[in-house]
């Protein structure tokens, strides 16, 4: 999927997604998503909450899954493993998700979350694709399930 196709799909199925994040860039194998700083995302101690960071990692992984697998709004998180490395500053958080493996039923990606120039968390995320979903063919510029 292209960036305009992804944004249109999200607008159709998750109308409020733009209130949480914006897509900054789309590469061949990765996507960069920004979560603007909001005071309601902070926890005691003046840092961004863990659940907000997990939601951003999950969102970025969902986006890269859709880009590579094609339109599958029913794809669901099967696993999310996150390591909090450094306490993030009260600032925008930028997540870069990279597709690691796309199969017929599962898509695995890694997500690095940055606060400024500092890596604050790293996640691996697995998405389960709907059983009736057809992964984009190799000729579309995306990886096929057989690769």
C-alpha positions, 0 to 999 in steps of 0.5 A: 500500500502507498501512504495515501492508501494507508491514510485513506484506509485508516480514515475509513476504519479508525476515524480518530487515528489522526488525533493520536499520531501522524505518519512522518515518512514511509520507506521501502521497509519501514515507516516513521510515526510521530506521537505529539506530546500531550500532558494527558500522556504523562504519568507521575514523575514527569515522563510519558506513560508506558501505555502511551509508548506501547500504543505508539509501538503497536500503531507503527507496527500496524501501519507497516503491516498494512503497507506490506500485507495490503488492506487488512483492517481486521489484522490484530496484535498477536504479541507485543514485547517492549523494553523501556530503556530510558525515561522519555522527556516530556516531548514528541515521541517518534517511532520507526517500525521495520518489517522483519517477516511477512508470512501468510498468517503473521507479520513481525516487525521491530519498533524503535521509539525515540525522544529527541535523539535518544532511544527510549524503548524498543519493541517487537510486534507480531500481527495476526492477519485475517484467515481470508486475507491475501498478502500483496503479490511480489510484483506490487513492490511488496514482499509476498507470503512465500518470501 
